Amino acid sequence: MNQDWEDRVAALWARFDDHAEEEADEARFRAEVDALVAELPDGSPLGPFEQACAWDSTGRSDKAVPLYREALRRGLADASPYKARRTKIQLASSLRNIGRAEEGLALLAPELVAPSDELDDPVRATLALCLSSLGRDREGLSLALGALAPHLPRYQRSIANYARLLVEPQEQPRA
């Protein structure tokens, strides 16, 4: 879509917090998203992406999941690799929210080796939540600490090593 449309979508999301957390206000916000989506050409992957985000952001992960999947099926990765990566993060989170954390983990794990960008930390944070939901807290903590380590003013190396040691087999003491 054109930059004007993208700017209007960004402006709507910038006002998201202005919508009270009441059902009528959330429905009004989703209707505003739907109005912008109606301007898109048929089959655009941006439509279900924006609608999924709106459902997700108003607490309806169950409604968001099929829309995220539809956006990916329609080729969101070709239209916007960045939004496709966001979709995988958000879809994994939504799957976790509806009790399907294993699916979220499987969807998002390949992103650990994807080309690096500003979404690396959200990938790791969401994976950590999925792992925790599956009772794999040590792995989740390892991912979270590994993501945090580079941002610390000191102790980056120590924290990164501790994160790694949470999931590596412990060396046996020599007799």
PEWOKA-V232897 format. One line per field, one symbol per residue. ss: DSSP state (a for helix, b for strand, c for the rest). phi: phi as a letter, one per 20 degrees, with the letter a starting at -180 (. if undefined). Layout:
ss->???
phi->???
This chain:
ss->ccaaaaaaaaaaaacaaaccccaaaaaaaaaaaaaaacccccccaaaaaaaaaaaaacccaaaaaaaaaaaaaccaaaacaaaaaaaaaaaaaaaaacccaaaaaaaaaaaaaccccccaaaaaaaaaaaaaacccaaaaaaaaaaaaaccccccaaaaaaaaaaaacccccccc
phi->.efgfgffffffffegffefedgffffffffffgfffffffgnfffffffffgffffdndgfffgffgffffffngfffbgffffgfffffgfffffdncfffffffegfffdfgfbfegffgffffffffffemdfffffgffffffgfeffbmgffffffgfffdefffeffe
